[in-house]
Amino acid sequence: MNRTLRIGTRGSALALAQTGHVADALREAGATVEIVTISTPGDRSSAPIAEIGIGVFTSALRDALAHGEIDVAVHSYKDLPTARDPRLSLAAVPPREDPRDALVARDGLTLGELPAGAKVGTGSPRRAAQLEALGLGLDVRPLRGNVDTRLRKVRDGELDAVVLARAGLARLGRAAEITETLEPIQMLPAPAQGALAVECRVDDVDTEHLLQSTLDDSASRAAVASERALLAALEAGCSAPVGALADVVEDLAEDGTVVLRLSLRGVMATEDGDLLRASATGDLTAAEELGRALAAELLDLSGHATASPARRS
């Protein structure tokens, strides 16, 4: 490929750091790249994500890509709407960072050490629902802003703690500020949290091949596909109170050989604030089917569907 690849990204420190990793990998593969910063509606608004809508961080990038202003778009995968954009190809899902959530609290405290009434900030209804379900008596506060803004509220004493994606802190070189990494049994992350989505135009087969051969990780792609299929089947947006995490695990086949399978866990908050949980395992090659089956089980538990439940793990 002789042309310069224009890689589109949001202008936040986190987005630039994520895109920098993609650009470095492409340069190592011999490509010439240029990073292009694009402002999105989500960057220009301070309103809660649930109010300004799904895709506020990705639509401008996707339009710029489709119109030929850039050749590649790098997204935080969890920000993408679940509906496919027919103009574009999801060319690569790079190896996923640690998908768990992380607590940054005053005085080095863990979640269990925070006193009742402690003010904990999060912009995610999913995190808020799971924090409240722990029954720790925390005062969960809404929160917007970039990573620096959120961490500053703890340093300044406005909040006792904030909950953020561990992957974002790690990519920014700020993992040392984490006071506790929250295990999935406490808090399931957002579907596709910690993963990147790298897109190109659907008819740009040369770029698609380069991105796939250089960046794509099949295990990360399969895990995220199952989580996103669950989200789509629940007809939930990226800010809905739904958590999911898939892991690639070893399992024994009927003939005693070791095979790789997907283990998927999901959680959904009801309108009453209850949390419904389910888990299932399935074939690595049927990731989306596994996600849809687990969504059917969660809907069945909520009383909104009569679909056959997924096989419990």
C-alpha positions as a Markdown table, in Angstrom:
| # | Residue | x | y | z |
|---|---|---|---|---|
| 1 | Met | 0.0 | 0.0 | 0.0 |
| 2 | Asn | 1.7 | 3.2 | -1.2 |
| 3 | Arg | -0.8 | 5.8 | 0.0 |
| 4 | Thr | -0.9 | 7.4 | 3.4 |
| 5 | Leu | -3.6 | 5.9 | 5.6 |
| 6 | Arg | -5.6 | 8.7 | 7.4 |
| 7 | Ile | -6.7 | 7.4 | 10.8 |
| 8 | Gly | -9.6 | 9.2 | 12.3 |
| 9 | Thr | -10.1 | 9.6 | 16.1 |
| 10 | Arg | -11.7 | 11.7 | 18.7 |
| 11 | Gly | -9.5 | 14.3 | 20.3 |
| 12 | Ser | -9.6 | 13.2 | 23.9 |
| 13 | Ala | -6.4 | 12.0 | 25.6 |
| 14 | Leu | -7.8 | 8.5 | 25.8 |
| 15 | Ala | -8.9 | 8.3 | 22.2 |
| 16 | Leu | -5.5 | 9.6 | 21.0 |
| 17 | Ala | -3.7 | 7.1 | 23.2 |
| 18 | Gln | -5.8 | 4.2 | 21.8 |
| 19 | Thr | -5.3 | 5.4 | 18.2 |
| 20 | Gly | -1.6 | 5.8 | 18.8 |
| 21 | His | -1.3 | 2.0 | 19.6 |
| 22 | Val | -3.1 | 1.2 | 16.3 |
| 23 | Ala | -0.9 | 3.7 | 14.3 |
| 24 | Asp | 2.2 | 2.2 | 15.8 |
| 25 | Ala | 1.2 | -1.3 | 14.9 |
| 26 | Leu | 0.5 | -0.3 | 11.3 |
| 27 | Arg | 3.8 | 1.6 | 11.0 |
| 28 | Glu | 5.6 | -1.6 | 12.2 |
| 29 | Ala | 3.8 | -3.4 | 9.4 |
| 30 | Gly | 5.3 | -0.9 | 6.9 |
| 31 | Ala | 2.3 | 1.4 | 6.4 |
| 32 | Thr | 2.5 | 5.2 | 6.3 |
| 33 | Val | -0.2 | 6.7 | 8.6 |
| 34 | Glu | -1.5 | 10.1 | 9.6 |
| 35 | Ile | -3.7 | 10.7 | 12.6 |
| 36 | Val | -6.8 | 13.0 | 11.9 |
| 37 | Thr | -8.7 | 14.4 | 14.9 |
| 38 | Ile | -12.4 | 14.8 | 14.5 |
| 39 | Ser | -14.8 | 16.5 | 16.9 |
| 40 | Thr | -18.0 | 14.6 | 17.8 |
| 41 | Pro | -21.3 | 15.7 | 19.4 |
| 42 | Gly | -20.4 | 13.8 | 22.5 |
| 43 | Asp | -17.2 | 15.8 | 22.9 |
| 44 | Arg | -19.2 | 19.1 | 22.7 |
| 45 | Ser | -21.9 | 18.3 | 25.2 |
| 46 | Ser | -21.8 | 17.9 | 29.0 |
| 47 | Ala | -25.3 | 16.3 | 29.1 |
| 48 | Pro | -25.6 | 12.7 | 30.3 |
| 49 | Ile | -25.0 | 10.1 | 27.6 |
| 50 | Ala | -28.5 | 8.7 | 28.1 |
| 51 | Glu | -29.9 | 12.1 | 27.1 |
| 52 | Ile | -27.8 | 12.9 | 24.0 |
| 53 | Gly | -28.1 | 9.4 | 22.5 |
| 54 | Ile | -26.4 | 6.3 | 21.2 |
| 55 | Gly | -23.5 | 6.9 | 18.8 |
| 56 | Val | -22.6 | 10.5 | 19.9 |
| 57 | Phe | -18.9 | 9.6 | 20.0 |
| 58 | Thr | -18.9 | 7.6 | 16.8 |
| 59 | Ser | -21.3 | 9.0 | 14.2 |
| 60 | Ala | -19.0 | 11.9 | 13.1 |
| 61 | Leu | -16.1 | 9.5 | 12.7 |
| 62 | Arg | -18.2 | 7.0 | 10.7 |
| 63 | Asp | -19.6 | 9.8 | 8.4 |
| 64 | Ala | -16.0 | 11.1 | 7.8 |
| 65 | Leu | -14.9 | 7.6 | 6.9 |
| 66 | Ala | -17.9 | 6.9 | 4.6 |
| 67 | His | -17.3 | 10.3 | 2.9 |
| 68 | Gly | -13.6 | 9.5 | 2.2 |
| 69 | Glu | -12.2 | 12.2 | 4.6 |
| 70 | Ile | -10.4 | 9.5 | 6.5 |
| 71 | Asp | -9.5 | 5.9 | 5.6 |
| 72 | Val | -9.7 | 4.2 | 9.0 |
| 73 | Ala | -11.7 | 5.0 | 12.2 |
| 74 | Val | -10.7 | 3.8 | 15.7 |
| 75 | His | -13.5 | 3.6 | 18.3 |
| 76 | Ser | -13.9 | 2.4 | 21.8 |
| 77 | Tyr | -16.0 | -0.6 | 20.8 |
| 78 | Lys | -18.5 | -0.1 | 23.6 |
| 79 | Asp | -19.5 | 3.3 | 22.1 |
| 80 | Leu | -20.6 | 1.9 | 18.8 |
| 81 | Pro | -24.4 | 1.4 | 18.2 |
| 82 | Thr | -25.2 | -2.3 | 17.9 |
| 83 | Ala | -26.8 | -1.9 | 14.5 |
| 84 | Arg | -24.3 | -2.5 | 11.7 |
| 85 | Asp | -23.4 | 0.4 | 9.4 |
| 86 | Pro | -23.6 | -1.0 | 5.8 |
| 87 | Arg | -21.1 | 1.5 | 4.5 |
| 88 | Leu | -18.4 | 0.2 | 6.7 |
| 89 | Ser | -16.4 | -2.9 | 7.6 |
| 90 | Leu | -15.3 | -3.9 | 11.1 |
| 91 | Ala | -11.9 | -4.8 | 9.8 |
| 92 | Ala | -10.2 | -5.5 | 13.2 |
| 93 | Val | -10.7 | -6.0 | 16.9 |
| 94 | Pro | -7.2 | -5.7 | 18.4 |
| 95 | Pro | -6.2 | -7.7 | 21.5 |
| 96 | Arg | -8.5 | -6.5 | 24.3 |
| 97 | Glu | -7.3 | -4.7 | 27.4 |
| 98 | Asp | -8.4 | -5.8 | 30.8 |
| 99 | Pro | -12.2 | -5.3 | 30.6 |
| 100 | Arg | -12.9 | -4.8 | 34.3 |
| 101 | Asp | -14.0 | -1.7 | 36.1 |
| 102 | Ala | -11.7 | 0.1 | 38.5 |
| 103 | Leu | -12.2 | 2.2 | 41.7 |
| 104 | Val | -10.2 | 5.3 | 42.4 |
| 105 | Ala | -10.9 | 6.3 | 45.9 |
| 106 | Arg | -9.5 | 8.8 | 48.5 |
| 107 | Asp | -6.9 | 7.6 | 50.9 |
| 108 | Gly | -6.4 | 4.4 | 48.9 |
| 109 | Leu | -9.7 | 2.9 | 50.0 |
| 110 | Thr | -11.3 | -0.2 | 48.5 |
| 111 | Leu | -15.1 | -0.4 | 47.7 |
| 112 | Gly | -15.7 | -2.3 | 51.0 |
| 113 | Glu | -13.8 | 0.2 | 53.0 |
| 114 | Leu | -15.8 | 3.2 | 51.9 |
| 115 | Pro | -18.1 | 4.3 | 54.7 |
| 116 | Ala | -21.9 | 4.4 | 54.3 |
| 117 | Gly | -22.9 | 7.6 | 52.6 |
| 118 | Ala | -19.6 | 7.9 | 50.7 |
| 119 | Lys | -20.1 | 9.8 | 47.4 |
| 120 | Val | -19.2 | 7.7 | 44.4 |
| 121 | Gly | -19.3 | 9.1 | 40.9 |
| 122 | Thr | -20.1 | 7.3 | 37.7 |
| 123 | Gly | -21.7 | 8.3 | 34.4 |
| 124 | Ser | -22.9 | 4.8 | 33.8 |
| 125 | Pro | -26.4 | 3.5 | 34.7 |
| 126 | Arg | -24.9 | 0.0 | 34.5 |
| 127 | Arg | -22.3 | 0.8 | 37.2 |
| 128 | Ala | -24.8 | 2.8 | 39.3 |
| 129 | Ala | -27.3 | -0.1 | 39.3 |
| 130 | Gln | -24.6 | -2.6 | 40.3 |
| 131 | Leu | -23.1 | -0.3 | 43.0 |
| 132 | Glu | -26.5 | 0.2 | 44.6 |
| 133 | Ala | -27.3 | -3.6 | 44.4 |
| 134 | Leu | -24.2 | -4.2 | 46.6 |
| 135 | Gly | -26.1 | -2.8 | 49.5 |
| 136 | Leu | -23.1 | -0.7 | 50.9 |
| 137 | Gly | -25.2 | 2.4 | 51.4 |
| 138 | Leu | -23.1 | 4.4 | 49.0 |
| 139 | Asp | -24.3 | 7.8 | 47.6 |
| 140 | Val | -24.0 | 7.2 | 43.9 |
| 141 | Arg | -23.7 | 10.5 | 41.9 |
| 142 | Pro | -23.9 | 11.2 | 38.2 |
| 143 | Leu | -20.6 | 12.1 | 36.5 |
| 144 | Arg | -19.5 | 13.3 | 33.1 |
| 145 | Gly | -16.1 | 14.5 | 31.8 |
| 146 | Asn | -12.8 | 13.1 | 30.7 |
| 147 | Val | -10.6 | 10.9 | 32.9 |
| 148 | Asp | -8.7 | 13.9 | 34.3 |
| 149 | Thr | -11.9 | 15.7 | 35.2 |
| 150 | Arg | -13.3 | 12.6 | 37.0 |
| 151 | Leu | -10.1 | 11.9 | 39.0 |
| 152 | Arg | -9.8 | 15.6 | 40.0 |
| 153 | Lys | -13.1 | 15.4 | 41.7 |
| 154 | Val | -11.6 | 12.8 | 44.1 |
| 155 | Arg | -8.4 | 14.7 | 44.6 |
| 156 | Asp | -10.4 | 17.9 | 45.4 |
| 157 | Gly | -12.7 | 16.1 | 47.8 |
| 158 | Glu | -15.9 | 16.6 | 45.8 |
| 159 | Leu | -16.3 | 12.9 | 45.6 |
| 160 | Asp | -14.9 | 10.0 | 47.7 |
| 161 | Ala | -14.4 | 7.8 | 44.7 |
| 162 | Val | -15.1 | 7.3 | 41.1 |
| 163 | Val | -15.5 | 4.1 | 39.0 |
| 164 | Leu | -13.9 | 4.0 | 35.6 |
| 165 | Ala | -12.9 | 1.4 | 33.0 |
| 166 | Arg | -9.5 | -0.1 | 34.0 |
| 167 | Ala | -8.5 | -0.2 | 30.3 |
| 168 | Gly | -8.8 | 3.5 | 29.9 |
| 169 | Leu | -6.6 | 4.2 | 32.9 |
| 170 | Ala | -4.0 | 1.7 | 31.8 |
| 171 | Arg | -3.9 | 3.1 | 28.2 |
| 172 | Leu | -3.3 | 6.6 | 29.8 |
| 173 | Gly | -0.5 | 5.3 | 32.0 |
| 174 | Arg | -2.5 | 5.9 | 35.1 |
| 175 | Ala | -3.2 | 2.4 | 36.4 |
| 176 | Ala | -1.1 | 3.2 | 39.5 |
| 177 | Glu | -4.0 | 5.5 | 40.7 |
| 178 | Ile | -6.4 | 2.5 | 40.9 |
| 179 | Thr | -7.2 | 1.6 | 44.5 |
| 180 | Glu | -9.2 | -1.5 | 43.6 |
| 181 | Thr | -9.9 | -3.5 | 40.4 |
| 182 | Leu | -13.5 | -4.6 | 40.7 |
| 183 | Glu | -14.0 | -8.3 | 40.0 |
| 184 | Pro | -16.9 | -9.4 | 37.6 |
| 185 | Ile | -18.7 | -11.0 | 40.5 |
| 186 | Gln | -19.1 | -7.5 | 42.0 |
| 187 | Met | -19.6 | -5.6 | 38.7 |
| 188 | Leu | -19.9 | -6.9 | 35.2 |
| 189 | Pro | -18.4 | -4.5 | 32.7 |
| 190 | Ala | -20.1 | -2.9 | 29.7 |
| 191 | Pro | -20.3 | -5.1 | 26.6 |
| 192 | Ala | -17.1 | -4.7 | 24.7 |
| 193 | Gln | -15.4 | -2.7 | 27.4 |
| 194 | Gly | -11.7 | -2.6 | 27.0 |
| 195 | Ala | -11.9 | -3.4 | 23.3 |
| 196 | Leu | -11.3 | -1.3 | 20.2 |
| 197 | Ala | -13.1 | -1.4 | 16.9 |
| 198 | Val | -11.2 | -0.5 | 13.8 |
| 199 | Glu | -13.3 | 0.3 | 10.8 |
| 200 | Cys | -12.7 | 1.0 | 7.1 |
| 201 | Arg | -15.0 | 1.5 | 4.1 |
| 202 | Val | -16.7 | -1.7 | 3.0 |
| 203 | Asp | -15.3 | -1.4 | -0.5 |
| 204 | Asp | -11.7 | -0.7 | 0.5 |
| 205 | Val | -10.5 | -4.3 | 0.4 |
| 206 | Asp | -6.8 | -3.4 | 0.5 |
| 207 | Thr | -7.1 | -1.5 | 3.8 |
| 208 | Glu | -9.5 | -4.1 | 5.2 |
| 209 | His | -6.9 | -6.8 | 4.6 |
| 210 | Leu | -4.1 | -4.7 | 6.1 |
| 211 | Leu | -6.0 | -4.0 | 9.2 |
| 212 | Gln | -7.2 | -7.5 | 9.7 |
| 213 | Ser | -3.8 | -9.1 | 9.1 |
| 214 | Thr | -2.0 | -6.6 | 11.3 |
| 215 | Leu | -4.4 | -5.9 | 14.2 |
| 216 | Asp | -7.2 | -8.4 | 14.5 |
| 217 | Asp | -7.4 | -10.9 | 17.4 |
| 218 | Ser | -9.8 | -13.7 | 16.9 |
| 219 | Ala | -10.4 | -14.4 | 20.6 |
| 220 | Ser | -11.1 | -10.8 | 21.4 |
| 221 | Arg | -13.5 | -10.5 | 18.4 |
| 222 | Ala | -15.4 | -13.6 | 19.4 |
| 223 | Ala | -15.8 | -12.5 | 23.0 |
| 224 | Val | -17.0 | -9.1 | 22.1 |
| 225 | Ala | -19.3 | -10.4 | 19.5 |
| 226 | Ser | -21.2 | -12.5 | 22.0 |
| 227 | Glu | -21.4 | -9.6 | 24.5 |
| 228 | Arg | -22.7 | -7.2 | 21.8 |
| 229 | Ala | -25.2 | -9.7 | 20.5 |
| 230 | Leu | -26.6 | -10.0 | 24.0 |
| 231 | Leu | -26.9 | -6.2 | 24.2 |
| 232 | Ala | -28.6 | -6.0 | 20.8 |
| 233 | Ala | -31.1 | -8.7 | 21.6 |
| 234 | Leu | -32.1 | -6.9 | 24.8 |
| 235 | Glu | -32.7 | -3.8 | 22.5 |
| 236 | Ala | -30.5 | -1.8 | 24.8 |
| 237 | Gly | -28.3 | 1.1 | 24.0 |
| 238 | Cys | -24.7 | 1.6 | 25.1 |
| 239 | Ser | -25.9 | 3.5 | 28.2 |
| 240 | Ala | -28.5 | 0.9 | 29.3 |
| 241 | Pro | -28.1 | -0.9 | 32.6 |
| 242 | Val | -26.7 | -4.1 | 31.0 |
| 243 | Gly | -23.4 | -5.7 | 31.8 |
| 244 | Ala | -21.7 | -8.7 | 30.0 |
| 245 | Leu | -18.4 | -10.4 | 29.9 |
| 246 | Ala | -17.2 | -13.3 | 27.8 |
| 247 | Asp | -14.1 | -15.3 | 28.4 |
| 248 | Val | -12.4 | -17.9 | 26.1 |
| 249 | Val | -12.0 | -21.0 | 28.3 |
| 250 | Glu | -10.7 | -24.5 | 27.8 |
| 251 | Asp | -13.4 | -27.3 | 27.9 |
| 252 | Leu | -13.5 | -31.0 | 27.3 |
| 253 | Ala | -15.2 | -32.3 | 24.2 |
| 254 | Glu | -17.1 | -35.6 | 24.3 |
| 255 | Asp | -14.1 | -37.5 | 23.0 |
| 256 | Gly | -11.9 | -36.1 | 25.9 |
| 257 | Thr | -10.0 | -33.6 | 23.7 |
| 258 | Val | -9.5 | -30.0 | 24.9 |
| 259 | Val | -11.5 | -27.4 | 23.0 |
| 260 | Leu | -11.8 | -23.7 | 23.3 |
| 261 | Arg | -15.3 | -22.4 | 24.2 |
| 262 | Leu | -16.9 | -19.1 | 25.2 |
| 263 | Ser | -18.2 | -18.5 | 28.7 |
| 264 | Leu | -20.6 | -15.6 | 28.9 |
| 265 | Arg | -22.0 | -13.9 | 31.9 |
| 266 | Gly | -24.7 | -11.2 | 31.7 |
| 267 | Val | -26.6 | -8.9 | 34.1 |
| 268 | Met | -29.6 | -6.7 | 33.5 |
| 269 | Ala | -31.2 | -4.1 | 35.8 |
| 270 | Thr | -35.0 | -4.0 | 35.9 |
| 271 | Glu | -37.1 | -0.9 | 36.2 |
| 272 | Asp | -37.5 | -1.8 | 39.9 |
| 273 | Gly | -33.8 | -1.8 | 40.4 |
| 274 | Asp | -33.4 | -5.5 | 40.7 |
| 275 | Leu | -30.5 | -7.2 | 39.0 |
| 276 | Leu | -31.1 | -10.3 | 36.9 |
| 277 | Arg | -28.1 | -12.5 | 36.3 |
| 278 | Ala | -27.4 | -15.5 | 34.0 |
| 279 | Ser | -24.5 | -17.3 | 32.4 |
| 280 | Ala | -23.9 | -19.8 | 29.6 |
| 281 | Thr | -21.2 | -21.5 | 27.5 |
| 282 | Gly | -21.1 | -22.1 | 23.8 |
| 283 | Asp | -18.9 | -22.7 | 20.8 |
| 284 | Leu | -16.3 | -20.2 | 19.9 |
| 285 | Thr | -17.6 | -20.2 | 16.3 |
| 286 | Ala | -21.2 | -19.3 | 17.5 |
| 287 | Ala | -20.5 | -16.3 | 19.5 |
| 288 | Glu | -23.5 | -14.2 | 18.5 |
| 289 | Glu | -25.9 | -17.1 | 18.9 |
| 290 | Leu | -24.6 | -17.5 | 22.5 |
| 291 | Gly | -25.2 | -13.8 | 23.2 |
| 292 | Arg | -28.8 | -14.0 | 21.8 |
| 293 | Ala | -29.5 | -17.1 | 23.8 |
| 294 | Leu | -28.4 | -15.5 | 27.1 |
| 295 | Ala | -30.4 | -12.4 | 26.3 |
| 296 | Ala | -33.5 | -14.7 | 25.9 |
| 297 | Glu | -32.8 | -16.2 | 29.3 |
| 298 | Leu | -32.5 | -12.7 | 30.9 |
| 299 | Leu | -35.8 | -11.6 | 29.2 |
| 300 | Asp | -37.4 | -14.8 | 30.4 |
| 301 | Leu | -36.3 | -14.1 | 34.0 |
| 302 | Ser | -37.8 | -10.6 | 33.7 |
| 303 | Gly | -41.1 | -12.0 | 32.5 |
| 304 | His | -40.9 | -10.2 | 29.2 |
| 305 | Ala | -40.3 | -13.2 | 27.0 |
| 306 | Thr | -40.9 | -17.0 | 26.8 |
| 307 | Ala | -37.9 | -17.9 | 24.7 |
| 308 | Ser | -35.9 | -21.0 | 25.5 |
| 309 | Pro | -33.3 | -20.3 | 28.1 |
| 310 | Ala | -29.6 | -20.6 | 27.4 |
| 311 | Arg | -27.7 | -23.5 | 29.0 |
| 312 | Arg | -26.5 | -22.5 | 32.4 |
| 313 | Ser | -22.7 | -22.8 | 32.9 |
